[in-house]
Amino acid sequence: MSIAGIVLAGGKSSRYGQPKMFETYNKKSFYEYSIDALKENHVTPILVSTNQDLLPYFQRKDVAFAVEKCPYQGPLYAIHHALTAIDCCAEWFFILSCDIPFINAEFVHHMITLTQTDSPDIILPVQPDHIHPLLALYHRRTLPLIEQLVTQGERRLTQLLNQTNVLRVPFSAEDPTFINVNHRSDWHV
């Protein structure tokens, strides 16, 4: 089973006030936690999708980068851009956001094991009151629908999730893996 990794790191970080992917936790930039969790599971290739303004600040040389031509178009556009930019014939794409410093190799491994079940289109982690489409696996067969939705001007993931076979993977509400950093106070836990 071939799986490529994509780290989405091109957002505005408007609520945070500065590019949060470069904030550090335990002396490591937030975005590096996503890269390392994928690398520890031998996911290859790994692509960081970002924008031209942020590209010079990334320090990692062990991953590829894709620069969005039209940044800040929403998560569906970002996923579409990354899937079409990655130069591989992977069957699955593990999408991770750049602002989850508590992501770990165990979570990635658990999610990858589910690619062997019932041929879902998307493997989506869910908590009792929240879904996590930016910490999910997308099968290559979702790409035509993603392209269609982006062409129609859709930028959110709702329509994609409603029109595909989604395997929802339950996690507890207290699982720290999903702590998303949107404000400075979010990661001081």
N, C-alpha and C positions, 0 to 999 in steps of 0.2 A: 504494500500500500504506500504510494508516494504522497507525501504531505509537504507542502511549502508553507513557510511562515511569513506573515505580513504584520508589521507593526505600524499602526496608524498614528502618525506624529506630525500632523499638519494643521491642527486646529488653532484657533485664535487665543485660547486660554483667557477669554475676556473676563470671566468671573474670578480668575486667579490673579490677574493683573500683570502677569509676565509669562513667558513660555514655560509652562509647568513641567514639560518633559525633561528639562534640564535641572530641575530642583533635585536636591540630593537627599537620600535617606541611607544611613549607614555608609556614607562616603561613596555612594553609587547613584548615578542619575536615574530618575524614574524609568526612562525609556529602556535603560539597560536591563532592568529586571525582566521585561517582556522578552528581550532578545535572549537573555541567558536561560530563561525557562524553556524556550524553544530549543536552543542549542543543546541543553542537557538531555533533551529527548531526541537528539539527532535529526531534528527537522531541518531540511535543507532543500532549496536555498531559503534564505531569510532576506526579505526586502523591507526597508523602512520607507514608507510613503510620507512625504513631507512637502513643504513649499520652498521656493527659492530663498525667501528671507531667513528661514531657519536652517537651511542646509549647511552653512559654514560652521555652525555651532556643534554639530555632531562629532564626537571624538572616535567613534568605533570605525575601524577599517576592515572588520571581518564580516561585514554585511554589505549588501547592495542598497542603493538608494534610488528612488523614483521621485521626480519633482512634478507635482501637480501643475498643469498648465493654467487651470482655473481654480485657484485655492478657495477654501471656505464655502464649498457647495453642499455640505452636509455629508452624513455618513454613507449613504448609498452611493453617491458620486465617488467618495474616497475609496470605497471598496471596489467599485467598478474600475477606477483608475489603477489601483494596485493590481487587480486580477489581470488586467490587460497589459500592464507594464512588466509583470514578472515573466522572465524568459525561462519557462520550464513547462513540462507536460505533467505536472502533478495532478493527481486525482482529487485531492482535498487541499483546502487552503485554511490554515489556522490563523484567524484574525485576532489580534490583540491590540488594545489601545495602549497609549504610552503613559498613562497616568495611574497605573495600578502597581504601586511599589511592593505590594504584598503577594503578587502573583508568584507561583512557585512551580518547580518541575513536577511535583506530584499532581497538581491540578491538571497540567498539560498532559501528563501521561494518562490520567484517568479519562480525560476527554478523548484522547487518541484511541484508546481501547474501544470506544463506542463506535468508531468508524466501521467496525466489523458487524454491526447489528442492523438488520432490517432495511438496509439501503435508504436511510433518510437523506434528504437534500441538505438539511442544516442540523447541526447538533448544537443546541442552545442551552446554556446554563440558566437556571431560574432559581430565584429565591421566592419566599412566600408573597412578597409584594413587589418584585422587580424581575425583569428579564435582562439578559446581558448579551445583546447581539454583537457587541464589540469585544467579546471574549468567546467566540464561537468558531466552529468549523463549518465551512461552506464547500459543498461538492462542486466540481467543475460544471456539472449539468445545470447549475443555477445561473451561469453566466449569460445565456441568451435572455432569460427573464430580467436579469439585472440590467442588461443593455437596453431592453425594451422600456423598462421603467425609467431609466435615466433619460432616454430619448424623449419620453413623454413629460419630462420635467419633474419627475418624482425625486425627492431628495431624502426622504425618511425611509426607514426599513420596514414599516408596517405592512405595506402592500406585498413586499417580497415574502415576509413571514406568513401572511395570510394565503399566499398562492403556492406554497411549497410544502413538502412533507417535512415537518419539523419534529425532531426528537428532543423533547424537553427534559433536561437533566436536573433533578431537584438538588438543591443545596440549602443548608440551614440559613436562617436570617442572620446568624452570628458569624458566619464564615468570613474571616478577614481577607480572604483572597479578593473579594469584590469591593474593597474600600476604594472608591474612586475619588481622586483628588480634584475637586473643583474650586475649593477655597483653601486658603492657607491653613485654616483650622482643621481641615479634613484629615490631614496626615500626622497631626500631632496627637496620636492615640497612645 
